[in-house]
Every structure is written in structure tokens, then in C-alpha cells.
């Protein structure tokens, strides 16, 4: 609808007259503000505030997650039948049980260091991660305004620290969640993986594009069951662009860019542009040359400076998923 067209209320949301008014384009601006109609705004605000208060209160987190998912999935009637002892099919029972995060396992639950975590630390973040993931499987996850605000509220309960005005889009995954710190005004786009098996710190105004992967743990090249955790750091104003990867322990310096489909295995200095596989600094951003390190001083591996050590219990029930005996003949 253009600004000079007549307004047809029947074509507008819920019959409320909300004409779209054309505005002059501003050079360099790529986004505009979008508002929901009053009825939709009120419903979303009430729901998110209710879940937020329940997660902040004394109620068991597992119970809150289960209750919220039952309603979001529209399965209250079947759930009540099952709870009252009525007959349900095996498939229905598995589905209804799955709303309770105590009845599921996540990949990160199998990691050995979980056994060394403080009692209850993993359980709570597991429950919240389950709510995040299952919410993304609902049709409401495509209601962008609702979904961004719901995930931002969950992040405040799940992450170690989260700043203001962050935008988390659909399909984001993480290992635990509680080892992630993220600053103000960050954007994490669709299908990004934030691995916090070690530690992950993200500064202010960071943009992480679709399909990017940021890691904080690495596997030994000879024995892949040997894991080393690192502290991965993405400083203020960094852009991690489409389908790129940040290896564990890497620091992306302030205002740097990791180009699309690149793999950063070494630190990227502030204001540098890194590209390739493996990524190398190929240029300094225009206008930042006077404050940036010269290109010849870049591409240094400093990951060992950010190694995160951890202890495991002496009596730990472990398994080797590969069952290999690949000892190097020259060792």
C-alpha cells in the first residue's frame, strides 16, 4: 500500500486503521521500526511477562517449561486427558512426555565436564534451552516481533550475561548457554551455533550472520576424544558474516570483519578484514589505518593464551563412542 492510496480498513489488521505512510529513504539505513496492533501487542506483552515472572520465581523451572510448551503447542486438551489417566496412544504419550524437559536429553548432556558442574547448574540451563529450541519449532517462532522479544527474555535467564536490545533470530543453538556473555545491541541471525563448552564472550554491537559457527572447544588431532576448552572472544563492533567459522580460542578484535565462508583459526586484529580458509588479514578497513596494526603483524596464533582448564571427577562413568585403537606407530 502506498501513501497516496485510499485506506481500506478491511485490508488492515483486525479492521483497525493502520495506514502505511511512505517516508524518505535515509542513505545507509537498512531497517525501519515495525509495531504490532494494540491487541497483538497486549497479548504478547502479557504472555512474555507471565513466563518471565514464573522463571524468576520459586516455581520449579521444569514445571514452568512443561506448562508453557503444552500451551504453545496447543496440546492442553490431550495433556489433560493423559494426566487424568485416560488412554493415549504410544505416540501421544511420547509427545506429551516430551514437553517436560526432565524427560529428554540434549547432546551437551553427554559431555564429561557436566559431571563437574555445580549441582543444578546444567539442569536449569538444560530446561531453558529445551524451551528455546521447542519454541523455535512452533508456528509462533515466525512471528518476528514476538519471537525476538521471547528469546531475549529467555536469554536473560539462560546466558551468563546479556545486554540490552539484542536480537536473536530463529534456529540459534548453543552447548549450555550459561557460559555465554553478550553485550548490548547485538544481532544473531538464523541458524547460528554458539558453542560455549568453554567460554564465549561477545561484545557490544556485534553482528553474527546466518549459518555462522563460533566454537570454544577443540578436539586433539590424534585422539579426537581429548577435548580442550578455550575462551573465545568477539570484541565490540565485529561482523561475523555468512557461513563463516570462528575456531575455539580465537579473538576477533574490535571492529573487525570475518568474510563469508571463512574460517578464523588465528586472532584477527582490530579493524582488520580477514578472509579465506584459513582466514588471513587481507586489508584494514578504510579510514582506520592509523589505529590498526599493520598487516605484517597479523595472523598470529594466540589461542593457548585463552585455554580453559577443567577437572573431572575421579569416578566418572565414561564411554568411548568411537571404540578405536589408533595409536600412532611413531609415538
Secondary structure as UniProt FT lines:
FT   TURN            3..4
FT   HELIX           9..11
FT   HELIX           13..15
FT   TURN            27..28
FT   HELIX           38..56
FT   HELIX           61..72
FT   TURN            73..74
FT   HELIX           76..83
FT   TURN            84..85
FT   HELIX           90..97
FT   TURN            98..99
FT   HELIX           101..103
FT   HELIX           107..110
FT   HELIX           112..116
FT   TURN            119..120
FT   HELIX           121..135
FT   TURN            136..137
FT   HELIX           139..142
FT   HELIX           144..158
FT   STRAND          161..162
FT   TURN            164..165
FT   STRAND          167..168
FT   TURN            170..171
FT   STRAND          173..174
FT   TURN            178..179
FT   STRAND          180..182
FT   STRAND          187..188
FT   TURN            190..191
FT   STRAND          193..194
FT   STRAND          199..202
FT   TURN            204..205
FT   STRAND          207..208
FT   TURN            210..211
FT   STRAND          213..214
FT   STRAND          217..219
FT   TURN            224..225
FT   STRAND          227..234
FT   TURN            236..237
FT   STRAND          239..240
FT   TURN            242..243
FT   STRAND          245..246
FT   TURN            248..249
FT   STRAND          251..252
FT   TURN            254..255
FT   STRAND          257..258
FT   TURN            260..261
FT   STRAND          263..264
FT   TURN            270..271
FT   STRAND          272..275
FT   TURN            278..279
FT   STRAND          280..284
FT   TURN            286..287
FT   TURN            289..291
FT   HELIX           295..297
FT   HELIX           303..306
FT   STRAND          307..308
FT   TURN            329..330
//
